[in-house]
Amino acid sequence: MSTNRPAPTIDEARARILAEIGEGVTLVAASKRQPEARIDEALAAGQRVFGENRVQEAQERWAHRRAEMPTLELRLIGPLQTNKAEDAVALFDVIETLDREKLLKALVKAVEKTGATPPALLIQVNTGDEPQKGGVSVSGLPELLATARKTWSGEIAGVMCIPPAEEPAGPHFALLAKLAKQHGLTQISMGMSSDYALAARLGATHVRVGTAFFGARES
């Protein structure tokens, strides 16, 4: 007898994730490269907070939907190039990947030039000191945070991290939560499909979930 079960619908997956993370933790649906049908299914299920990795893809997907759905919250969760700063401040409610002063200056200039409402910023922390990964070092966080608080006209809301794939995530989550508390930051974005429940237990306020929410990406 076959024991294969159909993959859960997005509505079912969303309900399960929300039950696992509990109240007070926001589910960010990571929608990178998802087909339009799955986006529509997520919206029909009641999902309103989405994370995008690329500015251009996000523009194509959300520009027309924003006018129809004012309750949408769009968060940039991928790396941001300085030449995309103007587009980013115009589209996103939150940018989670501030990691260097050069990018901060570009964002400040973009807001001044366009008159856009400044999105909230999270500082990405490279908790594993991985040279190939974005994020400010733990030791560099206080200086970048102080500069951001002096120059950014919007909210400096919190911190985010992506732990090293080959290491247990728990210590990195605990470190990020500790840093947020030390610096008086309220948002802690950590945890993805494989470890969002652990992240929620260790203090996440936002979890970024792709595959566990949408299902495997179509090739």
N, C-alpha and C positions, 0 to 999 in steps of 0.2 A: 504493500500500500504506500502510495506516495505521501510524504509528509510536507511537501513544499506548500508554502502559504503565499498568497499574493502579497506583493509589496504593499505597505500601508499607503493610504492616500496622504496627501499633504495635510489635510484636515486632521487625520488620525495621528500623523507624526507630530504635528504642532501640539495637539492635546497632550501627547505623551511627554514631550520635552517640557512643556509648561508645568506639568505635574512634577517632573523630576527636579526642576530648578526652583520651584516654589515661588510664593509671592515676593515681590520686591526685587526680582531679577528680571531684566528686560531681555527678551529673545530678539536678537538681530538676525534676520534671515539673510545669509550670505548668498547673493544671487548671481555671482560671477558666471557668465556664459550659460545661464539658464534660458531655455526657450520661452517664448512669450506665453505659451499655454500654461506652463508651470507658474509663471508670475501671476497670471490671471487666477489660477487655482488658489494660490497663496492669498491673494487679495480677497477672494470669495470666502476663504476660511477665516478672515478677520485680521490677517497679519498686516501691520501698518509700518513696521520698522524694518528697514532693509539696509544691508551693507554692500557696497560696491567696491571693486578693486581698481577699476579704471575709469577715468573721468569721461572719456569719449563714449564708452559703452553705456555709462550711466545716463549721459545726455540723451542718447538715442532711445533708451528704455523709458526714462521717467519724465522727460520734458513735457510731453503731452498729458501724462497722467497727473502731474502736479496740479494742473488747473482744475481737474475734475475731483481730486481727492486732497483737500487742504490738510487733512490729518496725517498725511504721509510724513515719515521722518526718514531722511536719507543720510547715511553715514558713510564717509569714505574710509575704508579699512585697508586699502592698499597703498603702496608708496606713491608719493606725489612729487612730480617734477616741478621745478619752479616756473617753467614756462606754461604750466597749466593752472597756475594759481588763480587767475581771473575767472576761468571757467569753474573752478572748484568752489570759490566763495559764492558764486552766483547760484549754484545748484544745491550744495550740501548744507544740511542743518548742523552737522557735526563732522569735523575732520579729526580722525583718530591717530594720524601718523605724523604729527609734528616731531621731528627728530634732530633738527639742526637750526642754527641761527640764520643761515642763508635762506632757508625755506620760510622761517618766521618773517624775515624782512620782505620777502616776496608776497606773502599773504597780507601783511600790513599795507604794502603799496597797492595791492589788488583791491582791497576794500576802499582805500582812499580814492583810487581812480574810478571805480565802478559805482561807488555809493551803495554797494550791497550791504545787507544786514550781516554783521560779522558772525560766522558760524562759531559754535562752541569748539574748543580745541582740546584734544587729549594728546599727551606727550607719549610717544612710543619709547619704551625702555628696552634696551637689548640686555635682558637679564642674564643671558648666557655668554655675553661678550663674543658673539659670533661675527667674524669680520665680513662675511658675505651677506649679513642680514642688516636691515635698517634698524634704527633705534639709537637713542643716546645711551651712553654708558651709565651705570648706576652712579658712578662718581661725578659724571657730568650733568646729572639731572638738576641739582640745585641751581647751577648757574643758568641753564637754559630756562628753567621755570621762573627764576627771578627776572630775566630779560623779558620773557613773555608777559609776565604780570605788569611790567612797566610799559610795554609798547603795544599790547593787543587791546583793542577797545571792546572786544567781546569777552566771553567767559573762558577761563582756563579751567576746564571741568574735571580733568582726571588724567589717568595713565592707562596705557594698554601694553600688552606684551604677547609675544609668540615664543613659547619655550623651545629650546633645542629639541628636535625630533627624537634624538637618541638618548635623551635624559628623562627621568621621571618629571612630570609636570608639576607635581605638588610643591616642591621647594620654590620653584619659580613663581607660582601663584601666591604662595605665602609671602615671598619677598615683595611682590608688587603691591599686595594689600598693605604690607607694613610701610612701604614708601608712600602710598596714598595717605595713610593715617598721619605719618610724620609731617607731610606737607599740606595737610588740610584740604585734600582733594576728595571730591565726593563720588566720582565715577571711576570704576575699575573694570576695564574691558579685557576679559581673558576667558579662555576656554573655547574650544571648537568642537567638531562633531565627536571626536574620540574622548573628550575629557570635560565636556561642559558641566556635567553633574558634579564632578570634583571641584571645578572652578567655582561653582555656586556655593558649595560647602565652605570654601576657603575665602569667600568674601567678594566674589564677582558681583557687580551690579548689572553688567551686560555680558552676554555670551554670544559669540558669532558662529552660527551653525549653518552649514551648507548641505553636505550630503545627507546627514541625518534628518534634515528637514525636507529637502527637495527630492531625495533619492539620488542614485548615481547619475552623473552627467551623461547626456547623450553624446555619442562621438560624432 
